[in-house]
Amino acid sequence: MGEFDLIARYFARPAKRSPLGPGDDCALLAPAPGMQLAVSSDMLVEGRHFLSTVDPARLGHKALAVNLSDLAACGAKPLAFTLALSLPTVDESWLAGFSQGLFALADAHDCELVGGDTTRGPLNICITVFGEVPAGAALLRSGARAGEDIWVSGTLGDARLALEAFRGTLSLPAALFAQARARMESPTPRVTLGHALRGIASAAVDVSDGMLGDLGHILRASEIGARIDADAAVTCIGVSTDPDFAAAALPIEILRLCALSGGDDYELVFTAPASAREAVAQAARSAATAVTRIGQTERDAGLRLVDAQGAPITQRFDSFDHFA
């Protein structure tokens, strides 16, 4: 199967938002009047971002999900995306599963594939996503102010628990491992919540490299500090609600590590004034997504961690860095 046969069989679809559709030298996109384009790119590399054993449908889902998560963090509505795909060989079974997972999530968010590239090489997936947001309404990292609440959406730490189980550094019951692995391989981009938080949240970022590290982007851009209740973040570990979780008896240090710096969660961490707590709750209900208040921004720079009793935590937490 040649390159263009591959594209035609697995990735060619009619496009509504691009006058040319896929296949020309460039895709053409026109945002609605009064809207700005929001654009983000993410690359997934085998052995770095995913294991060779991952189900291709889950990989297709995740490849788009990590990009949609960026749109969610700025409150943008998805429009379209491009796909650059490097393949070691043409494996039709793999391509069928990958494209199925990719397009299932794309259809769920009405986001169209409008172009891209394919080549032979090590397995590598790069997606660029396009969204739109009303001019001046985007959620930014720089909008937080001292004295505001810090929130996280959904669950934290499950992906890191799965990774540690893969590494053999901890043991999880089979059912718990399956749940954690599903969170690692099939994250849920919080697009609906991001949209609902426009005009409520003062700043937002998605959690890809670890919650504390990603929160740090907000703190630096907004020139403030923060105090975080580490154990409130631990309650966000998704598998912790399973009856088998207590039996696993994982040390609190491991749980804090996973929740605070685990990465691959693709949740939102955001700030909002204390006066907006009911509005945040309403936005969460409308998006059918749980949110948890885990701290407060402060005037003094830096990040201070405390436990449930308010005692300082000295454990070190390093978020993921490709070149560290």
Beta strands, then each sheet from edge to edge (+ up, - down):
strand 1: 35-45
strand 2: 77-87
strand 3: 112-120
strand 4: 124-134
strand 5: 149-153
strand 6: 203-206
strand 7: 225-229
strand 8: 268-272
strand 9: 291-298
strand 10: 302-306
sheet 1: 1+ 4- 2+ 3+
sheet 2: 6+ 8- 5+ 9- 7+ 10+
end
